[in-house]
């Protein structure tokens, strides 16, 4: 979890700016940098997976209390077969 810890620390360092600029949005942090801010978790996760594969990267809703997701869970977009 070393690299993910770095992403969490980066988020915490920029949290006041994120709250001012992106409150309520879902942000993607990778390489200690803000990659993007999104209205929905699914959009943020899709962008992260497309750009960085399986990670690690941090997706967090700005201003929300952090949650812990088991490492065994992965975001896997479902193909639209409609």
FENHUHU-V606008 format. One record per pair of residues at least 24 apart in sequence whose C-alpha atoms are under 10 Angstrom apart, sorted by the first residue. I is the first residue (numbers start at 1). J is the second residue. If there is no record, write none. Layout:
i & j
I & J
I & J
This chain:
i & j
1 & 56
1 & 71
2 & 56
3 & 30
3 & 31
3 & 32
3 & 55
3 & 56
3 & 57
3 & 58
4 & 29
4 & 30
4 & 31
4 & 32
4 & 55
4 & 56
4 & 57
4 & 58
5 & 56
5 & 57
5 & 58
6 & 30
6 & 31
6 & 32
6 & 57
6 & 58
7 & 31
7 & 32
7 & 33
7 & 34
7 & 56
7 & 57
7 & 58
7 & 59
8 & 32
8 & 57
8 & 58
8 & 59
8 & 60
10 & 34
10 & 58
11 & 58
11 & 59
11 & 60
11 & 62
15 & 62
15 & 63
16 & 62
16 & 63
18 & 61
18 & 62
18 & 63
19 & 61
19 & 62
19 & 63
20 & 62
20 & 63
21 & 62
22 & 61
22 & 62
22 & 63
23 & 61
23 & 62
23 & 63
23 & 64
24 & 60
24 & 61
24 & 62
24 & 63
24 & 64
25 & 60
25 & 61
25 & 62
25 & 63
25 & 64
26 & 58
26 & 59
26 & 60
26 & 61
26 & 62
26 & 63
26 & 64
27 & 58
27 & 59
27 & 60
27 & 61
27 & 62
28 & 57
28 & 58
28 & 59
28 & 60
28 & 61
29 & 56
29 & 57
29 & 58
29 & 59
29 & 60
30 & 55
30 & 56
30 & 57
30 & 58
30 & 59
31 & 56
31 & 57
31 & 58
32 & 57
32 & 58
34 & 58
35 & 59
37 & 61
37 & 62
42 & 75
42 & 76
42 & 77
43 & 77
45 & 75
45 & 76
45 & 77
46 & 75
46 & 76
46 & 77
48 & 75
49 & 75
49 & 76
49 & 77
